[in-house]
Amino acid sequence: MYFISTRGGEKVTGAQAIVQGLAKNGGLYVPETFPSVSADELQSMAEMSYPERAAFILGKYLADDLGADYLKEACEKAYASFTTKDPIPLIKVDGEVGLYVLELFHGPTCAFKDVALQVLPYLLKKSCEVTGVKEDILILAATSGDTGKAALEGFRDVPGMKVAVFYPDEGVAKMQRLQMCIQDGNNVCVSGVKGNFDDCQRAVKRLFASEEFNAKLADKGVRLSSANSINFGRLAPQIAYYFSAYVDMLTSGQIEMGDTIDFVVPTGNFGDILAGWYAKQMGLPIRKLVCASNRNKVLTDFFAKGVYDVKRAFHRTMSPSMDILVSSNLERLLFEISGRNVELTAQRMQQLAKEKEYCITQKEKNLLDKDFYAGFASEDDTVEAMYEIFDEYGYAMDTHTGVALAVHMKYHEEKEKEDPKDDTPSVVLSTANPYKFPQDVLYALSGNDVKDSFKGIKRLNLLTAMKPPKCLLDLRYRPLRFKTVVANDLAKMSDLILRFADGEIVPVPDKE
Ligand SMILES: *Cc1c(COP(=O)(O)O)cnc(C)c1O
């Protein structure tokens, strides 16, 4: 299987796509064609464990390059770090109305990014071998909270690899910041950057694009790579859980083979939901993908009007991992709906960079309408939805999942008006453990405000009787290793990374 750039010009293998991350002309790598999964294959997935299912779906794209056996071994090892017996369990909230939650947060950092980032190091390692890359790999990431920690945890102490993470100092939750700043490992570096996530992501993208910076790293025998969801190796493991959820619905008798279902996805960078759209292209019977946004509703407006417009205020919300204005992965979808028109895709991306907006045609918009429903939830809607589900079913969810649930409720109401007999089930993707955002979740479920995250954890535990994850409880007693916050300035950021590449930065814990 070959991969091509959304902006044209390149054709590479899967291993090359993973090593490169981003195409040379700034485009994203997409599969040359979508592989298909037949009904028989879907049926046979019922007998498989989650790691086997994941390896099977990954194999559709990467088996030629990385080998089916290697993928199976990689997935077995990666998902062994998850704390539940089934790494990605499907929870039935209400079978009558067809409401299910797919819990993606049982990995080592309590957020769904682990699903991909526990596997990515294996994919990258083998891809380097296959393509003959000899340099050390430096994973550079901008994070709105969860990617950074998941990348650090996935790549820590992996021989031949280093990982550096920049987070916006005005835009990650306290638990997220603590999780990153206490990170263990001898190959890690974490720093805050002044500003919000979009500023931070833009600066990191410029570092990736800087020839001078890349040349300096090359002198040190180091090569940059990306763990952001623009890397196909990050996207691919996410396709698998859509299949797995469908198969679980099938085996538990909730649906019959061929029945369609809806997926509701709390969306930021558009990686998670794009993986769902890829699953649909591969033949998974998905009716709609519901794209849920918070107050930063660029995507909701885009789906409604066909205009992607980032000229607007940026809001900080209780769902910080979705506080994003420029959703990088949308480029892959634009490429598809334009009939794989590389010139047009490149032109739109340039227009977005220069004029902060672009629009699509009516024909393209009709294609989107066929597969997507988009909505947003205010902070109040989110709190209300979280409360309602807890009150009715005793099920506690995090704030990002709360956004998805609130949008699901609007969607469901509209569907019911259209067709009262419609009984298509919905699977809401749950992207973080509620204990990761304890104060906001406690407030939503009980109206109680507490000043401190750890007090929040305690109260939430009393309220829900749900067990708090050890990795979050432990944060309280861990000394900070990383305290730097740098200016949003390319020279300062590149200087930090170059010193890290030289091995100068391996902070030791403070003795306090
Ligand atoms: C990253 C993240 C999202 C958004 O996922 P995208 O793939 O960026 O759309 C939603 N919720 C949580 C908790 C996340 O960490």
PDBQT file of the ligand as one rigid body, heavy atoms in Angstrom, charges set to zero:
ROOT
HETATM    1  C1  LIG A 601      -7.312  15.004  21.972  1.00  0.00    +0.000 C 
HETATM    2  C2  LIG A 601      -8.587  14.934  22.705  1.00  0.00    +0.000 A 
HETATM    3  C3  LIG A 601      -9.813  15.176  22.065  1.00  0.00    +0.000 A 
HETATM    4  C4  LIG A 601      -9.904  15.604  20.614  1.00  0.00    +0.000 C 
HETATM    5  O1  LIG A 601      -9.485  14.621  19.713  1.00  0.00    +0.000 OA
HETATM    6  P1  LIG A 601      -9.042  15.030  18.224  1.00  0.00    +0.000 P 
HETATM    7  O2  LIG A 601      -8.520  13.795  17.620  1.00  0.00    +0.000 OA
HETATM    8  O3  LIG A 601      -7.971  16.079  18.402  1.00  0.00    +0.000 OA
HETATM    9  O4  LIG A 601     -10.245  15.582  17.542  1.00  0.00    +0.000 OA
HETATM   10  C5  LIG A 601     -10.958  15.039  22.814  1.00  0.00    +0.000 A 
HETATM   11  N1  LIG A 601     -10.921  14.717  24.119  1.00  0.00    +0.000 NA
HETATM   12  C6  LIG A 601      -9.766  14.483  24.767  1.00  0.00    +0.000 A 
HETATM   13  C7  LIG A 601      -9.795  14.147  26.211  1.00  0.00    +0.000 C 
HETATM   14  C8  LIG A 601      -8.567  14.564  24.083  1.00  0.00    +0.000 A 
HETATM   15  O5  LIG A 601      -7.412  14.334  24.721  1.00  0.00    +0.000 OA
ENDROOT
TORSDOF 0
